[in-house]
């Protein structure tokens, strides 16, 4: 739940080292290949990894989970929104609204 809400603090002017997010996402893919692993190489796991890296370096980021109607079914997707970044999922998914 913590990653679905704005972070409590950030560091103005913070930057993520080049390759840090890509490394985290690749690590998720590697962990998913381990026999008996509970990790999955899905948009949700990748988004959580990206959000954790961004927050570690003081950049405000949140995980968004959304859905849209596909062909006869509902499609779910997770993505990261960061300060000054794009709000949409890039695929037309509508973010789910959290209620306290």
C-alpha positions, -999 to +999 in steps of 0.1 A: +000+000+000+029+023+008+040+024-029+005+033-040+006+066-021+028+097-025+061+093-005+064+112+028+096+130+016+119+135-013+152+151-021+151+181-044+173+177-073+178+140-067+190+119-096+191+082-103+224+068-114+224+057-151+213+021-154+199+017-119+163+012-130+172-011-158+193-032-135+164-035-110+140-046-138+166-071-152+170-085-117+133-091-115+135-111-148+164-131-134+147-139-101+116-150-120+137-177-138+149-194-105+133-228-099+106-225-073+108-187-073+079-166-061+090-137-083+072-131-116+084-110-145+052-090-147+044-053-150+035-053-113+069-067-101+088-045-125+069-014-114+075-021-077+113-026-084+114+007-104+094+026-077+117+013-049+148+024-069+134+059-075+124+063-039+157+051-027+174+080-045+148+105-032+126+108-063+089+109-056+073+079-074+041+059-070+029+026-084-004+028-103-026-001-110-053+002-136-076-017-159-093-015-193-117-036-213-100-059-237-115-082-262-141-099-240-121-095-208-106-070-185-069-063-188-049-051-158-016-032-158+008-016-134+031+014-141+051+040-122+043+077-120+071+100-110+072+137-103+072+156-135+065+124-155+037+109-176+005+101-157-010+076-182-002+039-185+006+043-222-021+017-230-053+034-221-057+017-186-077+037-161-061+039-127-080+022-099-089+047-071-078+039-035-103+045-007-090+048+028 
